[in-house]
Amino acid sequence: MTDSPAITQPDLEYQQFLQQGKFMIQRSRGSGNYVFFPRVAEPGTGALDLEWVPASGKGEVYSVTVISPKPPAAPYNVALVTLDEGPRMMTRVEGLPAADVKIGMRVQARIHVDDNSRYIVFDPAA
C-alpha cells in the first residue's frame, strides 16, 4: 500500500489565514509569480510549487462599477484591484461614497469581519 499525496485545499487554507487576521497570497517558488485566487497549480505553467506569503495589502483600482439598488439600500461599488504583487482581485472599496472610487486610486486592504465570515475589502490609501 502506498501513501497518498497530501490533499491541498487552497480555499480552506486562505480562509484559515483570514481567520487568523492574515492576508496571504500564493507565490510560485520557481517563477516568483504571485497567484490569486488560491489554487493548487500556477496558471500558465501548472507548477505545483506554490507557497503562502504575506500580501503587502497595497494596490490600485483597475476597474470599478457602482451598483444602485432600489432605495432605501445605499449604492455600493464592485472593484477590480491590482495588488502590488501583480494579481487582480474582485472586491469593494469602502470608506468613501461608492461614486468617488476612481480607476488608478491607491488602496489598502483590510480584513472585513461579518458574523462568522472574513473577506478582503479595500480602503483609500492614506
C-alpha positions as CSV (number, residue, x, y, z in Angstrom):
1,M,0.0,0.0,0.0
2,T,1.4,3.4,-0.9
3,D,0.9,6.7,0.9
4,S,-1.4,9.0,-1.0
5,P,-0.2,12.6,-1.5
6,A,-1.4,15.2,0.8
7,I,-4.6,16.8,-0.3
8,T,-4.3,20.6,-0.6
9,Q,-7.4,22.8,-0.1
10,P,-6.2,26.3,-1.1
11,D,-9.6,27.9,-0.4
12,L,-9.8,26.5,3.1
13,E,-6.2,27.5,3.8
14,Y,-6.9,31.0,2.6
15,Q,-9.9,31.3,4.9
16,Q,-7.9,29.9,7.8
17,F,-5.3,32.7,7.3
18,L,-8.1,35.3,7.2
19,Q,-9.5,33.8,10.5
20,Q,-6.0,34.4,12.0
21,G,-6.1,38.0,10.8
22,K,-3.6,37.4,7.9
23,F,-4.0,38.4,4.3
24,M,-1.9,35.8,2.4
25,I,-1.5,35.0,-1.3
26,Q,0.4,32.3,-3.1
27,R,3.7,32.6,-4.9
28,S,5.5,30.1,-7.2
29,R,8.9,29.2,-5.8
30,G,10.2,28.6,-9.3
31,S,8.9,31.6,-11.2
32,G,8.4,34.0,-8.4
33,N,4.9,34.9,-9.8
34,Y,2.2,35.7,-7.4
35,V,-1.2,33.9,-7.6
36,F,-4.7,34.9,-6.5
37,F,-7.4,33.4,-6.2
38,P,-5.9,30.4,-4.2
39,R,-5.3,27.4,-6.3
40,V,-3.3,24.2,-6.5
41,A,-1.1,25.0,-9.5
42,E,0.3,28.1,-11.1
43,P,-1.8,29.3,-14.0
44,G,0.0,29.0,-17.3
45,T,2.8,26.7,-16.1
46,G,1.0,24.2,-14.0
47,A,3.8,24.3,-11.4
48,L,2.8,22.8,-8.1
49,D,5.4,24.7,-6.1
50,L,3.0,27.3,-4.7
51,E,3.8,28.7,-1.2
52,W,1.9,31.1,1.0
53,V,3.4,34.5,1.6
54,P,2.0,37.7,3.2
55,A,0.4,40.1,0.8
56,S,1.5,43.8,1.1
57,G,-2.2,44.7,1.1
58,K,-1.4,47.6,-1.2
59,G,-3.0,48.0,-4.7
60,E,-4.6,50.2,-7.3
61,V,-8.2,50.2,-8.6
62,Y,-8.1,48.7,-12.1
63,S,-11.9,48.8,-12.7
64,V,-14.9,49.9,-10.8
65,T,-18.7,50.0,-11.2
66,V,-21.4,51.4,-8.9
67,I,-24.4,49.3,-8.1
68,S,-27.5,51.4,-7.4
69,P,-30.0,49.1,-5.7
70,K,-33.6,50.0,-5.0
71,P,-34.0,52.5,-2.1
72,P,-33.6,52.5,0.8
73,A,-30.5,50.4,0.1
74,A,-27.4,52.5,-0.4
75,P,-25.3,52.4,-3.6
76,Y,-22.1,50.3,-3.4
77,N,-19.2,49.6,-5.7
78,V,-17.7,46.4,-7.1
79,A,-14.0,46.9,-7.9
80,L,-11.2,45.0,-9.5
81,V,-8.0,45.8,-7.6
82,T,-4.5,45.1,-8.9
83,L,-2.4,44.1,-6.0
84,D,1.2,45.5,-5.9
85,E,2.3,41.9,-6.2
86,G,0.6,41.6,-9.6
87,P,-2.6,39.6,-9.3
88,R,-6.1,41.2,-9.5
89,M,-8.9,40.5,-7.1
90,M,-12.6,41.4,-7.1
91,T,-13.6,43.3,-4.0
92,R,-15.1,46.6,-2.9
93,V,-13.6,49.9,-1.8
94,E,-15.1,51.3,1.4
95,G,-14.6,54.5,3.4
96,L,-16.0,56.9,0.8
97,P,-19.1,57.2,-1.3
98,A,-19.3,54.5,-3.9
99,A,-19.3,57.0,-6.8
100,D,-16.0,58.5,-5.5
101,V,-14.0,55.4,-6.2
102,K,-11.8,56.0,-9.3
103,I,-9.6,54.0,-11.6
104,G,-6.0,54.4,-10.6
105,M,-6.9,55.1,-6.9
106,R,-4.3,53.7,-4.5
107,V,-5.9,51.4,-1.9
108,Q,-5.0,49.4,1.2
109,A,-6.5,46.0,2.1
110,R,-8.2,45.2,5.3
111,I,-10.0,42.1,6.6
112,H,-13.7,42.7,6.9
113,V,-15.4,40.6,9.7
114,D,-19.0,39.8,9.1
115,D,-20.6,37.4,11.6
116,N,-18.5,34.2,11.1
117,S,-17.0,35.2,7.7
118,R,-14.0,37.2,6.8
119,Y,-13.0,38.7,3.5
120,I,-10.8,41.3,2.0
121,V,-12.1,44.9,1.3
122,F,-10.0,48.0,0.5
123,D,-9.9,51.5,1.9
124,P,-8.4,54.5,0.1
125,A,-4.7,54.6,0.9
126,A,-3.5,57.4,3.2
